[in-house]
């Protein structure tokens, strides 16, 4: 079984495993018109940049961190 821990600076939204996989957590997000949208958590896809794999994390409307 894999062990997951919260990502520093956004532990309520994302977790990272010992194997380097990143997942988003289920959460409720406010929309522009005042309604709330329920986002289901999922395993995030990563991209190869050079010899490293990266995942972009968003908090609000901004891309905040790349892991």
N, C-alpha and C positions, 0 to 999 in steps of 0.2 A: 504494500500500500504506500502511495506517495504522500509526502508531508508537504502541506501548503502553509505559507506565511504571508501576512499582509505586506504590500509594497510600501516602503517608506514614503511619506508625503501624501499617500492616497490609500491607506489600508482599508477604508470602507468600500472602495470601488474595485480594487485589483488584488490578486494573490499570485505569488510565484512559488514554483515547486523546487525541490532539490535538484531535479533534472533540468531545470531551466525553462519549463513551460510556464506560460502566463495565462491566467483566466480572469475574466471580469466576473463580478458578483451581481446577483439580481438586485435591482434597486428601482426606485421611483424617481422619474426625472420630470421637472416642470417644463411645460411647453410655452411658447410665446403667447398663446391666447389664454393662458391661465389654467388649462387642463393639465392633468398629470398622466404620464405615460409610464407603464411598467416595462422595464427592460429586463429580459431574461439573461442570466449569466451564461457565459460560454467560454470555451477554450479559444484563445486568440491565435491567429496565424502570424508567423514571423517571416521576414524577408531577409535575403542574403545581401549584405552590403560589404564588399571586400571579402575578407575571410571570416566576418562575424555575422551572426544572425541578430536582427533587431525587431522590436515591437514598439509601436508608438502608443502612448497612453494619453487619454484625453480627460481633463477635468473641466467641466463646464463646456465652453465653446473652443477652448484652446488645447492644442497638442502640447502637453506638458513635459513628458519625459520619454526618452528612448532607452530601452533596456537591451 
